Amino acid sequence: MIVEFALSLSLTLPNAGPTVTPVEFVEPIQQILTYPPEAVLNQISGVPLPDETMQVFENRFLAEDMYFGAFAITKDFGYGYVTGSNSIEAARDVAMQECLKHGPVCMIYAELLPIGYVPLAQGQASLAAEAADHFNNPDASWGNYRAMAISEDGAYSVVWNYASPREASDAAMSDCTGYRINDLPNLRDMPCVLIPFK
């Protein structure tokens, strides 16, 4: 079984999807990339999944149809997955950490990417569909003092009608921090950052 896993891993790595240069969300964020809400599957591995794992893959991971997502498996078909991250790098990291709860070695089996995905450059950040909708469609009733903070892991916060820009920024950062993933001790830190908001 280990040989099959290693062989399938080595056969799938060259076709592991778009080349991605790891870019962490680092302030100042100068550009936000948003995409249409539909996700496309990037199948990285052709390893046949057993029925139980396949059901989770199809009925949970794929059914959510939310980018950025990643599904990771162990050699014994334990799994970990995430959808709704704000970057593919974060989705991969979270899925791997979830998967490592079930075995010592994991590989990314598949990803959910937005249509038209392009890797991030320094100074850019991307948003999952739900956060992108808030970013692209601010409500006029939100007032002048509003702010948006995001974390790569998918956490985000939009606040409005504060007395000053500073109060709005502080509230967005505090709220976003409360939604970050905090149950994976070996997950790299993905702090919330303020983004330019209309």
N, C-alpha and C positions, 0 to 999 in steps of 0.2 A: 504494500500500500504506500509506503514512504517513497519507493522508487517511482511508482506511478505518479504520485503527487509532484515529486521533483521533476520528472520528465514533462508532465503537463505544464508545470510552472515555467520550465525552460523553453518549451515550445510556444508559450503564449507571450512571454515578455517582449519580444521584438514588436509585436502588434498591440502594445498596451495602450493604444489610443493616441490622442494628440500629444505632442511633446509639450510638457508643462515645466516652465522654470518656476521653482517655488518662490512665490512672492507673498510675504506676510503682509497683512493690512498694517501699514505703518503711517502714522500721521506725518506730514499733512497729506490727506487724500485729495488729489487734484481732479480725478475723473471717476465717475461711477458708470459701470457697464451694466445695462439692463437688457433683458431679452424677452421675447414673447413667452407666455406662460407654459407652453407645451414643452415636454421633455422628450429627448430621444435616447434610446438605449445604446450604450457602447459596450458590447459584449466582449470582454477581454479574454475569458477562458472558455474553452469548449468542453471542459470536464463535465461529464454527465452527473447531474445531481440526483441523490436518492429522493424518493417521493416526498418525505417530510420536509426536507430542505427546499425542494422545488416548490412545494405549496407556499412556504413562507416567501420565497423569491417572487412567485407570481401573484399571490393573493395579498401580500403586504407591501413589499418593496416596489414592484411594478405597478400595483394598483394605485399607490399614492401619486404616481406620475409627477413627482416634484423634483426638479433639479435644485441644487446640486446634490447628487446622491451617490453612494457607493455601497456595494455588497461584497463582503469578504468571507472566505471560507477557510476552515482548517483542513488538514489531511483526512480527518474523520468526519468531515462535513458539518462540524459545528459552524456557526456563522455569526456575523455581526453586520449590522447595516445602519444607515442613516439616510434620511432625505431632508431637504430643506436647508442645507448648509448654504452659506454665502460664498463659498469657493469650492472648487473641486479638490484642492489640496486639503482643505479642512474635512471634506466628506471622506476622503481616503483615510486621513488620520483617525477620525472618529470611528469609522467602520473597522479599521484594523484594531483599535483599542477595544471595541466591543467584541470583536472576534477572538482576541487574545484571552478573553475571559474563559474561552472554551477549548483552548489548546495553545501550545507553545509557538506554533508557526502558522501564519495566515498568508493568504494572497488575495488580491482584489480579483473578484470574479466578474463584476460588471459595474458600470457607472450609469448614472442618469445625468445627461448634459442638456443645456438649453440649445435650441436650434440656433445655428450661427455662432456657436461658442468660439471665442478666441482667448488664448492664454493672457493672463494679466501681465502688465508691465509695472515697473516701480511707480508708485504714486496713484495706481488705479485700485479700485475695489469693485467687486461684483455683488449682486444681490440675488437672493432666491426670489421666486415669483411673488410671494405675498409681500415681502418687504419692498420689492420693486414697484408694486402697485401703489403703495403708500408714497414712495419717493416720486413716482411719475405723475401722480394725481392728487396733489395736496388740495385740501378743501379750503375754499376762500374764507370760510368761517373760522379757520384755525388761528387767525390773527397774525400779527407781525412777529411776535417773539415765539418762535417754534424752533425745534431742533430734532435731529435724528442721529442716533448712535447705533452702530452695528458691531457684531463680532463675527469672525470667520465661521464660527461653529453654527451660525444660524440665528443667534439671538439678535434682536433689534428692539428699538424703542423709538416711537414718534411722540413728541409732546408739543403742546401748543397753549397759547393764551397765558404766557408767563409775563411777569412784570418787566423783565429785562432779558437780553440775549444770554447773559451769564447764568441766570436762573434756569432758563430753558435748557441750556447745555448741561448744567449740573444735573438736572432732573432726568434728561435723556440718558446720560452716562450711568446714573444710579439705577435707573429702571432696567437698562440693557444688561448691566452687570448681574442683576438678579435673575436673569433668564439664561445666563451662560451655562454650558454643560459643566457640572461640578462633581459628577460621580465616577469619573475616569482619572484616577490619580496619575497615570503615566502619560496622559494627553498633554501635548505641548500647550503652553499658555496662549490663549487667543483672546486678548483683552478687547474690550469695546473701544471704538474710536468714533469721534464725531465725523460726520460726512457733510459736504456742502449740500444744503437743503434749500429748495426753492421757496 
